[in-house]
Amino acid sequence: MFGPGFGMGASGFWVLLLIVGLAVLVWGLVEARRRPSAGNDGWERQRPEDILRERLARGEISEEDYRQRLRVLRGG
């Protein structure tokens, strides 16, 4: 009556292993979507133009500085 695994034979073991494997896979996919996807440290790399635009928006540089630095970045 109570054989190996209390009635769960070899096929039951594989079904249980499959369920656990799928649960781990789903958990891994959910965690991967929550984490930033760039670089080893989790920070995304910004383009220099984007950084300049942000600095202009925060008021750290004037519009004239922005245009001058943008021209330099673009090579002209």
ZISUL-V75197 format. One line per field, one symbol per residue. phi: phi as a letter, one per 30 degrees, with the letter a starting at -180 (. if undefined). psi: psi as a letter, one per 20 degrees, with the letter a starting at -180 (. if undefined). Layout:
phi: ???
psi: ???
//
This chain:
phi: .cdeihjcddddddddddddddddddedddddddddccidcjcddcdeddddddddddidbddddeddddddddib
psi: gnbpklinahhhghgghgggghgggggghghhhhqqjprhiipqpqqhhhgggghghijhqrhggggghggghik.
//
